[in-house]
Each structure stands twice: as structure tokens, then as C-alpha cells.
Amino acid sequence: MHEILIAGFGGQGILFAGKFLAYEALLEDKQVSWLPSYGPEMRGGTANCSITISDEPIGSPIVSKPTVLVAMNGPSLDKYESEVKPGGYIFVDSSLISRKVTRTDVNVFYIPATQLASDNEMGGLANMIILGKVIKEANVIPFENVPRAMGKVVSAKKQALLDKNIKAVEIGYTYAE
């Protein structure tokens, strides 16, 4: 079972990233819960998304002790670092977070997702770049299924962004620290 918490601020695609993971897990016939949460400010305010993927029925959509944390800003890392289960994974957007994770009982990956998005003319897709690294290291969904799931979650009016989203996941998947 994977209990994933993606956290950052509004406008970073936190909820879309969670929706993508949840949709792929549904396509794999997994049990899934997806619980978005955001502050009243919306864009620029706090945002997080809890995703649980399991082979067994899920008792609660609340993820209080994640096995995977994706921190897209400093306040999110500060708030949730201590909650990750020992042996879990923490993924940090090192473009926006300068401090290092202090725990030694978790697997930590620093990926400059925002900078990579900018360098590849993919502004706004740091979320998908960091998810590529999550898919590779934490094995939450099969990488080969990314195009199938992306085709389901990218809306019809945004189909022009489908290939860019897939490419962003590939950039993160192949990124070496």
C-alpha cells in the first residue's frame, strides 16, 4: 500500500498530480482514495492532496503517516517531514526548498523540478517532473502506463498539453541527482 501526500501551494498542480496517480491506480484495478485539500486563498495558498493506493479496501482517505511525501515548498516540508513513516520516501523540489531533510530513517530525493520545468520550457509542469522521480524511486505506478493515465486526466480542451505532461514525467523519471 502507498499512502502519498503531495503538498505545496495553490497553482503548482498539486491536485492534478494526485488525480493523475489516482487515475492510473484505478486503471490498474487498485483500491484508491484521492482527497484534495486547499486553503481559502486558492492560487498561492496552501494545497495538498492525499492519495492512497492499495490492493485491499481503504478504511479512510486521510493520510496522516505517508509512505511518500512530495514537498513542493518549504512550509510543506517543515510541516510534514516528521510525519513520513520510517523507511518512506521524501521528494523535495530543490529549486524552491534550500534546506535539507534532517531525518536519516527515510529515503530522500532532491530534484530541481521547477528549474527543470523552466529549462525545458515547461513552466507549470514541475509537479509532473517530480512525479516522474516518484514513479521511478517509490514505484507507485508502472512507468509504461503514464501515457494511458495522462490521456484520461488531461481534459479535452487541454489536449495540446498531453505530450508536454508525458515528457515532463519522463524528465523526472530519467533525472539523476
C-alpha positions as CSV (number, residue, x, y, z in Angstrom):
1,M,0.0,0.0,0.0
2,H,1.2,3.5,-0.9
3,E,0.0,6.5,1.2
4,I,1.1,9.6,-0.7
5,L,0.9,13.2,0.4
6,I,1.7,15.9,-2.2
7,A,1.9,19.3,-0.7
8,G,2.8,22.8,-1.8
9,F,0.9,26.0,-2.7
10,G,-2.0,26.6,-4.9
11,G,-1.2,26.9,-8.6
12,Q,1.6,24.3,-8.5
13,G,-0.6,21.5,-9.8
14,I,-0.8,19.6,-6.5
15,L,-4.3,18.3,-7.0
16,F,-3.7,17.4,-10.7
17,A,-0.6,15.4,-9.7
18,G,-2.7,13.5,-7.2
19,K,-5.5,13.0,-9.6
20,F,-3.1,11.6,-12.2
21,L,-1.7,9.0,-9.7
22,A,-5.2,8.0,-8.5
23,Y,-6.5,7.6,-12.1
24,E,-3.6,5.3,-13.1
25,A,-4.2,3.2,-10.0
26,L,-7.8,2.9,-10.9
27,L,-6.8,1.7,-14.4
28,E,-4.7,-0.9,-12.6
29,D,-7.8,-2.1,-10.7
30,K,-6.4,-0.9,-7.4
31,Q,-8.4,0.4,-4.5
32,V,-7.9,4.2,-4.5
33,S,-8.7,7.3,-2.4
34,W,-8.0,10.8,-3.5
35,L,-8.6,13.6,-1.0
36,P,-7.7,17.2,-2.2
37,S,-7.3,20.0,0.3
38,Y,-6.6,23.6,-0.2
39,G,-6.7,26.8,1.8
40,P,-9.2,29.5,1.2
41,E,-6.7,31.6,-0.8
42,M,-6.7,29.1,-3.7
43,R,-3.8,30.1,-6.0
44,G,-0.9,30.9,-3.8
45,G,-2.4,29.5,-0.7
46,T,-1.7,26.1,0.8
47,A,-2.7,22.9,-1.1
48,N,-2.2,19.3,-0.5
49,C,-3.6,16.0,-1.8
50,S,-3.7,12.7,-0.1
51,I,-3.7,9.6,-2.3
52,T,-3.9,6.0,-1.0
53,I,-3.3,3.1,-3.4
54,S,-3.9,-0.4,-2.2
55,D,-4.8,-3.9,-3.2
56,E,-7.2,-4.0,-0.1
57,P,-10.2,-1.9,0.8
58,I,-9.1,1.5,2.2
59,G,-10.6,2.4,5.6
60,S,-10.1,6.1,5.5
61,P,-9.0,8.7,2.9
62,I,-6.9,10.6,5.5
63,V,-3.2,10.1,5.1
64,S,-1.6,11.1,8.4
65,K,1.5,9.0,8.2
66,P,2.5,9.0,4.5
67,T,4.9,6.4,2.9
68,V,5.6,9.1,0.2
69,L,5.8,12.8,0.7
70,V,6.3,15.2,-2.2
71,A,7.2,18.7,-0.8
72,M,6.8,21.4,-3.4
73,N,7.6,24.3,-1.0
74,G,9.4,24.9,2.3
75,P,6.4,25.2,4.6
76,S,5.1,21.8,3.3
77,L,8.5,20.1,4.1
78,D,8.5,21.8,7.5
79,K,5.0,20.6,8.3
80,Y,5.1,17.0,7.0
81,E,8.7,15.8,7.2
82,S,8.2,14.4,10.7
83,E,5.0,12.5,9.6
84,V,6.6,10.3,7.0
85,K,6.8,6.6,8.0
86,P,10.3,5.3,8.7
87,G,11.6,3.8,5.5
88,G,9.4,6.0,3.5
89,Y,10.3,8.5,0.8
90,I,10.6,12.3,0.7
91,F,10.8,14.1,-2.6
92,V,11.9,17.7,-2.4
93,D,11.7,20.4,-5.1
94,S,15.2,21.7,-4.5
95,S,14.6,24.7,-6.8
96,L,12.2,26.1,-4.1
97,I,13.5,24.5,-0.9
98,S,17.1,25.1,0.1
99,R,17.1,23.2,3.4
100,K,17.9,19.5,3.6
101,V,15.8,16.8,5.2
102,T,17.0,16.2,8.8
103,R,15.7,12.7,9.2
104,T,18.0,9.7,8.5
105,D,15.4,7.0,8.5
106,V,13.8,7.9,5.2
107,N,14.8,7.8,1.5
108,V,15.3,11.4,0.3
109,F,15.5,12.7,-3.2
110,Y,16.2,16.3,-4.2
111,I,15.0,17.2,-7.7
112,P,15.1,20.8,-9.0
113,A,11.7,20.3,-10.6
114,T,10.8,24.0,-11.0
115,Q,14.2,24.7,-12.6
116,L,14.0,21.7,-14.9
117,A,10.5,22.8,-16.0
118,S,11.8,26.3,-16.8
119,D,14.9,24.9,-18.6
120,N,12.7,22.7,-20.8
121,E,10.1,25.4,-21.5
122,M,7.6,23.6,-19.4
123,G,6.5,26.2,-17.0
124,G,3.9,24.9,-14.6
125,L,4.9,21.3,-15.0
126,A,7.3,20.9,-12.1
127,N,4.6,18.8,-10.5
128,M,4.8,16.2,-13.3
129,I,8.6,16.3,-13.3
130,I,8.8,15.5,-9.6
131,L,6.2,12.8,-10.1
132,G,8.4,11.1,-12.7
133,K,11.1,10.8,-9.9
134,V,8.4,9.5,-7.5
135,I,7.3,6.8,-10.1
136,K,10.9,5.7,-10.6
137,E,12.1,5.6,-6.9
138,A,8.9,4.7,-5.0
139,N,7.4,2.5,-7.7
140,V,3.9,3.8,-7.0
141,I,2.6,3.1,-10.6
142,P,4.1,1.5,-13.6
143,F,6.0,4.0,-15.7
144,E,4.9,2.4,-19.0
145,N,1.3,3.3,-18.2
146,V,2.0,7.1,-17.9
147,P,0.6,7.9,-21.4
148,R,-2.6,5.9,-20.8
149,A,-3.3,7.6,-17.5
150,M,-2.3,11.1,-18.8
151,G,-4.7,10.6,-21.7
152,K,-7.5,10.2,-19.1
153,V,-6.7,13.2,-16.9
154,V,-5.8,15.8,-19.4
155,S,-9.0,17.5,-20.3
156,A,-10.3,17.7,-23.9
157,K,-9.7,21.4,-24.0
158,K,-6.1,21.0,-22.9
159,Q,-5.1,18.1,-25.3
160,A,-2.3,20.3,-26.6
161,L,-0.6,19.8,-23.2
162,L,-0.9,16.0,-23.3
163,D,2.6,15.3,-24.8
164,K,4.2,18.0,-22.7
165,N,2.9,16.4,-19.5
166,I,4.1,13.0,-20.6
167,K,7.5,14.5,-21.5
168,A,7.7,16.2,-18.0
169,V,7.2,12.8,-16.3
170,E,9.9,11.4,-18.5
171,I,12.3,14.2,-17.5
172,G,11.8,13.4,-13.8
173,Y,12.0,9.7,-14.3
174,T,15.4,10.0,-16.0
175,Y,16.8,12.7,-13.8
176,A,19.9,11.7,-11.9
177,E,20.9,13.6,-8.8
